[in-house]
Amino acid sequence: MSAVKQKILIVDDDSNIAELISLYLTKECYETLIVGDGEAALYTINTYKPDLILLDLMLPGIDGYQVCREVRAKQDIPIIMLSAKGEIFDKVLGLELGADDYMEKPFDSKELVARVKAVLRRYHKNVQPAAEAPAPDEKIVTLPDLVINLTNYSVTYMGREIDMPPKELELLYFLSSSPNRVFTREQLLDQIWGYEYMGDTRTVDVHIKRIREKIRDHQNWKISTIWGVGYKFDVKR
């Protein structure tokens, strides 16, 4: 019995580029579907149920930023943004909206495939089969008004559960499980995103910013920026 192919939705109004991407990915045994605008993308996501979305930014009607925003508000599907716009502002905005990676056009076919594989691999690490036995040692950090549970991917802050995507939660858990230790951005990239990740250190800054928006500094603990170096999770002894 053959394995079920992972499905990739390609959202791009340039049919030549979209067909080329589809060809690359089909050769790697992925199933692909192409749509040419944002409205069609939002409809198709619910019916096609892709494992990953390759999302162009400059789309007719609803642009890629808005598509990303609406997907992130409801679902946790990995998204790689594609754009001819290479400015830092565009990259950071894309990451802030919840994109998992960002590639500039034109791109190398091998790099595109490598990034697709890397993003899918990271997401699959976070999904445990339903029949799998629970881990004998739960990974939990408990602090005043904050519980970070990496075993079931939940964060409870001030008595209520906080909605936090996997990478934000993993970053928060990693920092808080090594209190008062300074980590460089490069170390955090390696630990959370893996050595194969090809993004830059701004990814860490964007995720820290999102975490801080959801979890405010506490009198007993906080995430501190070490200027020119990185971050640490301060805990009062």
ABEGO torsion letter per residue (X at the ends): XBBBBBBBBBBBABAAAAAAAAAAAAAAGBBBBBBABAAAAAAAAAAAGBABBBBBABBBEBBAAAAAAAAAAABBBBBBBBBABABAAAAAAAAAAGBABBBBOBBBAAAAAAAAAAAAAAAAAABBBAABBBBABBBBBBBBGBBBBAAAGBBBBGGBBBBBBAAAAAAAAAAAABBGBBBBAAAAAAAAAEAABABBAAAAAAAAAAAAAABBBBAABBBBBBBGAEBBBBBBX
